[in-house]
Amino acid sequence: MPELPEVETVKKGIEKFIGNAEILDVIVNTYQLRTPIDDNFKNLICSARISHYRRKGKYLIIDLSNNYSLICHLGMSGHIKTLLKKPQNIEKHDHILIQTTNGWLVFNDPRRFGYISAVLTSKLDELPFLTKLGIDPFDKNFCGNVLYKKLQHRKTAIKPALLNQSIISGIGNIYASEILFAAGIHPLRPSCNLTVSECRKLAKNIRLILQQAIDNGGSTLHNYQQPDGSLGYFQNFHCVYNKTGQHCPKCSCKNKINGGIRKIVQDGRSTFFCPVKQK
């Protein structure tokens, strides 16, 4: 599933390519996504001009001049393509095509778990899935002290806590493992046992790892690609994710003695960590 760095990369790619273009036409090939596309979707956004791009957690929001906003979630396998011209051959999972004065946006989603809708901008804050989101890692108020307050009464392990979008928004399974490795914190540690100092170190590495991923265009492991079709590169810098049994970088662990990087399952999700570095 695309996480915060991938969504931020998609946002920047679309903004650079489409800019403040006017929406000329909308073609809906598939109405049945995770949430069905509104029959009035085309009428709500056509003839409007794009005024602003933003991201909230893993949601991409494009504000329009007619007081509506496009809100999109890429689900498990969705991606958005930018094209200069209408594609001659529509791909099987090209569910929505949006023509603008600067080119085309194509929403493709093989598994149909994605979400796209047009909502009054003034009503965005009333959407349940947005109101439940926790603080964004790049919010100016996010820091170790804030993180400590959010975690000090939670007995759940720290790895699932990082995936809890009501605590911090945008972190997914890949980056949770990488963040905890960078911070030297064991994924099974109860959240409430982390000290203020550890929370400060964790908050610092949350921003650091996510920013490094953004700078490298995100991580391409399965379906994810940038709007121009290029792949992300941050998977080349993963330290622990999907590296079971390997020696982790900048660590004294030894494969033959300690077994190298280990994999466990927490709440149905794979977790990768170093038993030597992470305490």
N, C-alpha and C positions, 0 to 999 in steps of 0.2 A: 504494500500500500504506500503510495506517495506520502511522505511526511513533510514537516515544515520546510526543510531545505528545497525539496522538489517543487512544492507549491510556490515558494518564493521565487525559484528559478523560472517556473512557468509564468508567473506574474510579470517578471522583468522582461521575459522574452516576448510576451504578447504586447506589453506596453511599448517596447522598442520598435516592434514591427507594425502594429496597428495604430498606436498613438491615440490622438483624440479624433478618430475618424467617425463618420456618420454611418449608422447601420442602414443598409439599403434593402436587404431581403433576408429571410430566414426560411430554411428548408428543414422540416422535421421528418426524418425517415422512420424513427422509432419513438413512440410515445411512452412505451412501457419500460421505464428505468426503475431504479429502487423506489422512487416516488414518481408516479406518472406525470409526464409533461402536461402542463395546462393547455387546453385547447386554444386559449387566447394568447399563448406565449408570443407568437409572431406579432400580433397587433400591439402588444405591450412594449415591444422594443424597437420596432421598425420606425425609421425616420428620426430616431433619437441620436444624439451625438455622445460619444464616450467622454466623460469629464474627469474621471479619476479611477486609479487602480489601487487596491489594497488587499491585505490578507488578514484573516482572523483565524488563528489556529491553523487547521488544514483546509480552510475554506478560502477560495478566491472570490473577491467581490469587485465588480466593475460597476461604478456609478455612472448613470446616464443623465442627460440634460433634461429629461422629462420627469424627473423625480422618482424614477424607478432604478433599481439596481439588479444586475445579473449576479446571482450567487451560485457558485459551482463547487462541488466536491468530487474529486477524481476516483473515489471508491477504491477498489482493490486493483483495478487494471486500467483505469481511464487515463487518457492523455489528450491534450489539445494541440492541434497542428495549425501552423500558420502557412498560408499559401498565397502567392500573388494572383493566381487565377483559379477559377472553379476547377476542381479535379475532373479530368476526363473520365476516369474510372472510379466510381464511388466504391470504397472498400466495404466489406461486409458489415463492419461494426461502426461505420460513420453514421452516428445517430442524428446529429444536428450540424447543419452547415449555416454559418452566418456570413453574409456578404457585407463588406464595408467599403468605403471609398478608398481604403488603403490595402485591401486584400481580403482574404477569407480566413475565418476561424472554423475549424472542424473538430467537433467533440466526438472522440472515438472511445468506446468502452466495451471490450469483449465480454466481460462478465456482467455488465449492466448493474453494477452496484453503485455507480456514480449518481450524482444529483446535480440538476441544473434547473433554475427557476428564475422568474422575474418577480421582484417584490418591491413594494413601495419603500424607498430608502428610509423614510421615517418609521417604518414598521420593522426594520431589520432587528432592532434590539428586542423585539417581542417574540422572535422566533425561538422556540424552546431549545433547539440544539446550539444556538449561539449564546443564549443567556446562561447556559450551564457551563460554558467554557471558563477555565481558570485563567490566570495571568499569562500573558505571552512572554516567552523568554527574552524578547527584545524590548519589552516595555521598560520605560525609564525607571519604574518603581521596583522592578524585579531585582532582588539581591539575596544574599545568603540569609540575612535576618528574616526577610519575608518568607523564604523557603522553610526556615526553621519553624516559624509559627504555624505554617501549613502542615508540617510533618510531626510536630512534637506529640500530638495525641493520637497518631495513627500507628496501629500495631502491625499493619500489613508490611510485607517486605518492600524494600526501597525500589526494586526493579518494577513491580506492578504499580507502585505509587507514581513513578515517572510516566507510566502509560495512562494514568488516570487523567483524562482531559479536563476534569473539573478542578484539578490541582494546578497543573501547568498545561497549557494548550500547545499542541503541535509536535510533541515528542512521540515517536513511534518505536517499534521494536528494535530496528537496526541501531538507531542513535542512542537508545537507552543503554544498550550493552557497551557501546563505544564510550559514552559519557562516564559510566561507572568505572570502566577500566582507566580512563584518563584521571579520574578523581581518586583511584585506589580504594574504592568502596565495594565491598562484597555484595552481590545482588540479593543475598538472603538476609542481610541485616534488616532488623525491624526499623521502620522509618523513625519511630519515636526514640530510638537509641542513638541517632546521629547527633553529634554535638553541634554547637553554633559554628565552631571552626570548620567542621566537616561540611556543614551546609554552605558555608561561604565558598569552600573549595569546590563543592558540587555545582553551585550556581555559576561560578567562574567557568567551569569546564562545560557546562550546558551551553553557554553562549559561545565558547571557543569552538567546540566540536560542530555546532550547528552553523556557525559562520564559516568555518573551513569547508563544510559540505556545500554551502551556498556558493562560495568562491570557486568550487570545483564542479558546479553544475548539478549537484546532487549525486545520488548513488543509483546506478543502473544495474539491477540484478535480474529483473524479469521483463516487464513490459514498459517501464518508465523510459521516456525520452523527452528531450527538450522540444519546445514548439517548432523549431526549425528542423527537427529530425535527428539532431546530434545527441549523443549519449552523455550521461554524467560520468565523472571520473573519480568521484570520492571513494568508490568501492576499492580503488587501487591503494587507498590509504587506511582501509579498515585494519584495526589492530587485532580484534578478537572475533568480530561477527563472522560466523560460518567458517571458523578456522580451528575446529576441534582437533586436538592432538598436536597442533603446531606450537612452535616456540613463539612467545609473544615478544614484541620489540621492547628494547630497553628494560629488560627484566632478567633476573638471575635464575628464573625457573629452568629446569632441565627436563626435556621430554621423557627420558628414560627413568628419571627419578620421580618427578611430579606428574607425569602424564601430559604436560603441556596445557594448552587451553582446553577448558572443559565446557561441556554442554549439559544444561539441565532444562527442565520444562517447568515454567511457572505460569499458572492460570492458563494453560494450553498454549503458551508461547515459548519459543526457544530462547534461552539465555546463554550467552557465551561469556566466560570470564577466566581470569588467571587466579588460581588458588594461592599463589605466592605473593603477588603484588596487591591483590584486593583483600582487605581485612574488614 
